[in-house]
Amino acid sequence: MQNIEEIQFIVKENPAVMLYFSTPTCNVCHALKPKLLEAIDKNFEKFEVISIDTSISQEIAAQFSVFSIPTVLVFLDGREFLRKSRHMSVDEVIREIKRPYEIMMS
């Protein structure tokens, strides 16, 4: 489990980072996470993914203004690029990241 400083460092030092906020009691979170991680792995070579359990790390969720789960935050070049909460599809997330990611990595 990371603290806020470690997460901020990872976001700053890596070109592409996804923060995945969930809780152990969230069924949607557990159904979505493996599909999303597989799609990220398949489509993006250099992507750091950090899972955050909001039931343990409320202060990290608050720091990133996350108030519902699941929430996905994508950072490109250290800046928040995409924020999706609750209802999202894997395809939708991948589609929104793909072009800017490819431009950034070329």
CYANA upper distance limits for C-alpha pairs under 8 A (distance plus 0.5 A):
  1 MET  CA     52 ILE  CA      8.32
  2 GLN  CA      6 GLU  CA      6.38
  2 GLN  CA      7 ILE  CA      6.93
  3 ASN  CA      7 ILE  CA      6.89
  3 ASN  CA     60 ILE  CA      7.93
  4 ILE  CA      8 GLN  CA      6.61
  4 ILE  CA     60 ILE  CA      6.34
  4 ILE  CA     63 GLN  CA      8.46
  5 GLU  CA      9 PHE  CA      6.63
  6 GLU  CA     10 ILE  CA      6.71
  7 ILE  CA     11 VAL  CA      6.66
  8 GLN  CA     12 LYS  CA      6.62
  9 PHE  CA     13 GLU  CA      6.48
 10 ILE  CA     14 ASN  CA      6.40
 10 ILE  CA     17 VAL  CA      8.15
 11 VAL  CA     15 PRO  CA      8.19
 11 VAL  CA     16 ALA  CA      8.03
 11 VAL  CA     17 VAL  CA      6.40
 11 VAL  CA     75 PHE  CA      7.22
 11 VAL  CA     77 ASP  CA      8.38
 11 VAL  CA     78 GLY  CA      5.82
 12 LYS  CA     77 ASP  CA      7.57
 12 LYS  CA     78 GLY  CA      5.16
 13 GLU  CA     78 GLY  CA      7.89
 14 ASN  CA     47 PHE  CA      8.40
 14 ASN  CA     48 GLU  CA      7.71
 14 ASN  CA     77 ASP  CA      7.55
 14 ASN  CA     78 GLY  CA      7.84
 15 PRO  CA     46 LYS  CA      7.96
 15 PRO  CA     47 PHE  CA      8.02
 15 PRO  CA     75 PHE  CA      8.28
 15 PRO  CA     76 LEU  CA      6.08
 15 PRO  CA     77 ASP  CA      5.20
 15 PRO  CA     78 GLY  CA      7.33
 16 ALA  CA     46 LYS  CA      7.09
 16 ALA  CA     47 PHE  CA      5.46
 16 ALA  CA     48 GLU  CA      6.75
 16 ALA  CA     74 VAL  CA      7.77
 16 ALA  CA     75 PHE  CA      6.21
 16 ALA  CA     76 LEU  CA      5.22
 16 ALA  CA     77 ASP  CA      6.93
 16 ALA  CA     78 GLY  CA      8.17
 16 ALA  CA    101 TYR  CA      8.25
 17 VAL  CA     47 PHE  CA      6.07
 17 VAL  CA     48 GLU  CA      5.14
 17 VAL  CA     49 VAL  CA      6.26
 17 VAL  CA     50 ILE  CA      8.13
 17 VAL  CA     74 VAL  CA      6.23
 17 VAL  CA     75 PHE  CA      5.60
 17 VAL  CA     76 LEU  CA      7.16
 18 MET  CA     47 PHE  CA      7.77
 18 MET  CA     48 GLU  CA      6.72
 18 MET  CA     49 VAL  CA      5.23
 18 MET  CA     50 ILE  CA      6.71
 18 MET  CA     72 VAL  CA      7.24
 18 MET  CA     73 LEU  CA      6.05
 18 MET  CA     74 VAL  CA      4.94
 18 MET  CA     75 PHE  CA      6.79
 19 LEU  CA     49 VAL  CA      6.49
 19 LEU  CA     50 ILE  CA      5.42
 19 LEU  CA     51 SER  CA      6.44
 19 LEU  CA     52 ILE  CA      7.52
 19 LEU  CA     72 VAL  CA      6.22
 19 LEU  CA     73 LEU  CA      5.58
 19 LEU  CA     74 VAL  CA      6.97
 20 TYR  CA     49 VAL  CA      7.80
 20 TYR  CA     50 ILE  CA      6.61
 20 TYR  CA     51 SER  CA      5.21
 20 TYR  CA     52 ILE  CA      6.44
 20 TYR  CA     70 PRO  CA      7.67
 20 TYR  CA     71 THR  CA      6.52
 20 TYR  CA     72 VAL  CA      5.28
 20 TYR  CA     73 LEU  CA      7.18
 21 PHE  CA     51 SER  CA      6.57
 21 PHE  CA     52 ILE  CA      5.31
 21 PHE  CA     53 ASP  CA      6.53
 21 PHE  CA     54 THR  CA      6.80
 21 PHE  CA     61 ALA  CA      7.96
 21 PHE  CA     66 VAL  CA      8.33
 21 PHE  CA     69 ILE  CA      6.75
 21 PHE  CA     70 PRO  CA      6.06
 21 PHE  CA     71 THR  CA      5.61
 21 PHE  CA     72 VAL  CA      6.84
 22 SER  CA     26 CYS  CA      7.28
 22 SER  CA     29 CYS  CA      6.33
 22 SER  CA     51 SER  CA      8.05
 22 SER  CA     52 ILE  CA      6.83
 22 SER  CA     53 ASP  CA      5.73
 22 SER  CA     54 THR  CA      6.39
 22 SER  CA     69 ILE  CA      5.88
 22 SER  CA     70 PRO  CA      5.48
 22 SER  CA     71 THR  CA      7.47
 23 THR  CA     29 CYS  CA      7.83
 23 THR  CA     53 ASP  CA      5.54
 23 THR  CA     54 THR  CA      6.19
 23 THR  CA     55 SER  CA      6.28
 23 THR  CA     69 ILE  CA      8.02
 23 THR  CA     70 PRO  CA      8.49
 24 PRO  CA     30 HIS  CA      8.31
 24 PRO  CA     53 ASP  CA      7.84
 24 PRO  CA     55 SER  CA      8.39
 26 CYS  CA     30 HIS  CA      7.07
 26 CYS  CA     69 ILE  CA      8.15
 26 CYS  CA     70 PRO  CA      8.27
 27 ASN  CA     31 ALA  CA      6.77
 28 VAL  CA     32 LEU  CA      6.52
 28 VAL  CA     70 PRO  CA      7.76
 29 CYS  CA     33 LYS  CA      6.39
 29 CYS  CA     69 ILE  CA      7.74
 29 CYS  CA     70 PRO  CA      5.87
 30 HIS  CA     34 PRO  CA      7.80
 31 ALA  CA     35 LYS  CA      7.89
 32 LEU  CA     36 LEU  CA      6.53
 32 LEU  CA     90 VAL  CA      8.09
 33 LYS  CA     37 LEU  CA      6.51
 34 PRO  CA     38 GLU  CA      6.55
 35 LYS  CA     39 ALA  CA      6.72
 35 LYS  CA     90 VAL  CA      7.45
 36 LEU  CA     40 ILE  CA      6.62
 36 LEU  CA     90 VAL  CA      6.01
 37 LEU  CA     41 ASP  CA      6.54
 37 LEU  CA     49 VAL  CA      8.41
 38 GLU  CA     42 LYS  CA      6.59
 39 ALA  CA     43 ASN  CA      6.50
 39 ALA  CA     90 VAL  CA      7.80
 39 ALA  CA     94 ILE  CA      7.76
 40 ILE  CA     44 PHE  CA      6.04
 40 ILE  CA     47 PHE  CA      7.79
 40 ILE  CA     94 ILE  CA      7.66
 41 ASP  CA     45 GLU  CA      7.02
 41 ASP  CA     47 PHE  CA      8.07
 43 ASN  CA     94 ILE  CA      8.28
 43 ASN  CA     98 LYS  CA      8.35
 44 PHE  CA    101 TYR  CA      8.43
 52 ILE  CA     57 SER  CA      7.45
 52 ILE  CA     61 ALA  CA      8.49
 53 ASP  CA     57 SER  CA      6.47
 54 THR  CA     58 GLN  CA      5.61
 54 THR  CA     60 ILE  CA      8.17
 54 THR  CA     61 ALA  CA      6.64
 57 SER  CA     61 ALA  CA      7.02
 58 GLN  CA     62 ALA  CA      6.58
 59 GLU  CA     63 GLN  CA      6.51
 60 ILE  CA     64 PHE  CA      6.92
 61 ALA  CA     65 SER  CA      6.56
 61 ALA  CA     66 VAL  CA      5.44
 61 ALA  CA     67 PHE  CA      7.64
 62 ALA  CA     66 VAL  CA      6.31
 62 ALA  CA     67 PHE  CA      7.80
 66 VAL  CA     71 THR  CA      7.44
 68 SER  CA     85 SER  CA      7.06
 68 SER  CA     86 ARG  CA      7.29
 69 ILE  CA     85 SER  CA      6.76
 69 ILE  CA     86 ARG  CA      6.19
 70 PRO  CA     85 SER  CA      6.23
 70 PRO  CA     86 ARG  CA      5.74
 71 THR  CA     83 ARG  CA      7.65
 71 THR  CA     84 LYS  CA      6.07
 71 THR  CA     85 SER  CA      4.70
 71 THR  CA     86 ARG  CA      6.82
 72 VAL  CA     82 LEU  CA      8.24
 72 VAL  CA     83 ARG  CA      6.23
 72 VAL  CA     84 LYS  CA      5.69
 72 VAL  CA     85 SER  CA      6.88
 73 LEU  CA     80 GLU  CA      7.44
 73 LEU  CA     81 PHE  CA      8.10
 73 LEU  CA     82 LEU  CA      6.19
 73 LEU  CA     83 ARG  CA      5.17
 73 LEU  CA     84 LYS  CA      7.17
 74 VAL  CA     80 GLU  CA      6.42
 74 VAL  CA     81 PHE  CA      6.09
 74 VAL  CA     82 LEU  CA      5.48
 74 VAL  CA     83 ARG  CA      7.04
 75 PHE  CA     79 ARG  CA      5.58
 75 PHE  CA     80 GLU  CA      4.85
 75 PHE  CA     81 PHE  CA      5.76
 75 PHE  CA     82 LEU  CA      7.53
 76 LEU  CA     80 GLU  CA      7.05
 76 LEU  CA     81 PHE  CA      6.58
 76 LEU  CA    101 TYR  CA      7.96
 82 LEU  CA     96 GLU  CA      8.39
 82 LEU  CA     97 ILE  CA      8.30
 84 LYS  CA     88 MET  CA      7.13
 84 LYS  CA     93 VAL  CA      8.44
 88 MET  CA     92 GLU  CA      7.33
 88 MET  CA     93 VAL  CA      7.77
 89 SER  CA     93 VAL  CA      6.95
 90 VAL  CA     94 ILE  CA      6.72
 91 ASP  CA     95 ARG  CA      6.41
 92 GLU  CA     96 GLU  CA      6.74
 93 VAL  CA     97 ILE  CA      6.88
 94 ILE  CA     98 LYS  CA      6.39
 95 ARG  CA     99 ARG  CA      8.09
 96 GLU  CA    100 PRO  CA      8.49
 97 ILE  CA    101 TYR  CA      6.40
 98 LYS  CA    102 GLU  CA      6.57
 99 ARG  CA    103 ILE  CA      6.67
100 PRO  CA    104 MET  CA      6.52
101 TYR  CA    105 MET  CA      6.61
102 GLU  CA    106 SER  CA      6.52
